[in-house]
Amino acid sequence: MQKIKRLFTIKTKFEAFLVIYALALGATERGMVYMDQYPGVGGRLLALCCTGAVFMAGGKVLDAVDMQRRWQF
């Protein structure tokens, strides 16, 4: 079980940046779909919310990696 758990644990900042990059790709794709489905200001606001969520989640992921590194040593 520990081996499987380690697969899903972000240990380094490089891994964190890879996860954030994947989140950003998905968010921009979803934002494009929103702008296609809801033309005008509504679609742009929804797309902006998608990208804003990546910024917030990315900050939390980076903070968690730093906090985990401090508590290990």
Secondary structure per residue as TSV (DSSP state, phi and psi in degrees):
chain	resnum	aa	ss	phi	psi
A	1	M	-	360.0	-34.8
A	2	Q	H	-65.4	-37.2
A	3	K	H	-64.5	-40.3
A	4	I	H	-68.6	-39.3
A	5	K	H	-62.1	-39.7
A	6	R	H	-65.1	-26.7
A	7	L	H	-64.5	-31.4
A	8	F	T	-103.0	17.0
A	9	T	-	-106.3	129.1
A	10	I	-	-87.1	115.4
A	11	K	-	-103.5	-31.5
A	12	T	S	-121.8	164.7
A	13	K	H	-67.3	-31.7
A	14	F	H	-60.9	-45.2
A	15	E	H	-62.8	-37.8
A	16	A	H	-63.9	-42.1
A	17	F	H	-66.1	-33.9
A	18	L	H	-64.9	-41.0
A	19	V	H	-66.1	-42.0
A	20	I	H	-64.7	-38.7
A	21	Y	H	-62.3	-43.5
A	22	A	H	-63.8	-40.2
A	23	L	H	-62.3	-40.6
A	24	A	H	-66.1	-40.0
A	25	L	H	-61.7	-45.1
A	26	G	H	-65.2	-38.2
A	27	A	H	-69.2	-39.6
A	28	T	H	-68.8	-36.8
A	29	E	H	-63.7	-44.6
A	30	R	H	-65.1	-37.6
A	31	G	H	-63.2	-38.3
A	32	M	H	-65.4	-37.7
A	33	V	H	-64.9	-42.3
A	34	Y	H	-61.1	-43.4
A	35	M	H	-67.0	-28.9
A	36	D	H	-74.7	-41.7
A	37	Q	H	-74.7	-36.6
A	38	Y	S	-121.9	83.8
A	39	P	T	-65.8	148.7
A	40	G	T	101.0	-156.2
A	41	V	H	-67.2	-36.5
A	42	G	H	-60.6	-45.3
A	43	G	H	-65.8	-38.3
A	44	R	H	-67.0	-37.4
A	45	L	H	-67.0	-40.9
A	46	L	H	-64.8	-39.6
A	47	A	H	-64.1	-39.7
A	48	L	H	-64.1	-38.2
A	49	C	H	-63.5	-38.5
A	50	C	H	-61.1	-47.6
A	51	T	H	-71.6	-33.2
A	52	G	H	-64.3	-35.8
A	53	A	H	-64.5	-33.9
A	54	V	H	-66.1	-40.2
A	55	F	H	-62.3	-43.1
A	56	M	H	-67.8	-44.7
A	57	A	H	-66.4	-39.0
A	58	G	H	-62.6	-41.3
A	59	G	H	-62.5	-41.4
A	60	K	H	-66.6	-39.3
A	61	V	H	-64.3	-45.4
A	62	L	H	-64.5	-39.8
A	63	D	H	-63.5	-39.1
A	64	A	H	-66.8	-37.5
A	65	V	H	-65.6	-43.2
A	66	D	H	-62.8	-43.7
A	67	M	H	-65.5	-40.1
A	68	Q	H	-64.3	-39.4
A	69	R	H	-67.0	-37.6
A	70	R	H	-67.6	-37.2
A	71	W	H	-78.7	-19.2
A	72	Q	H	-76.6	-32.5
A	73	F	-	-99.1	360.0
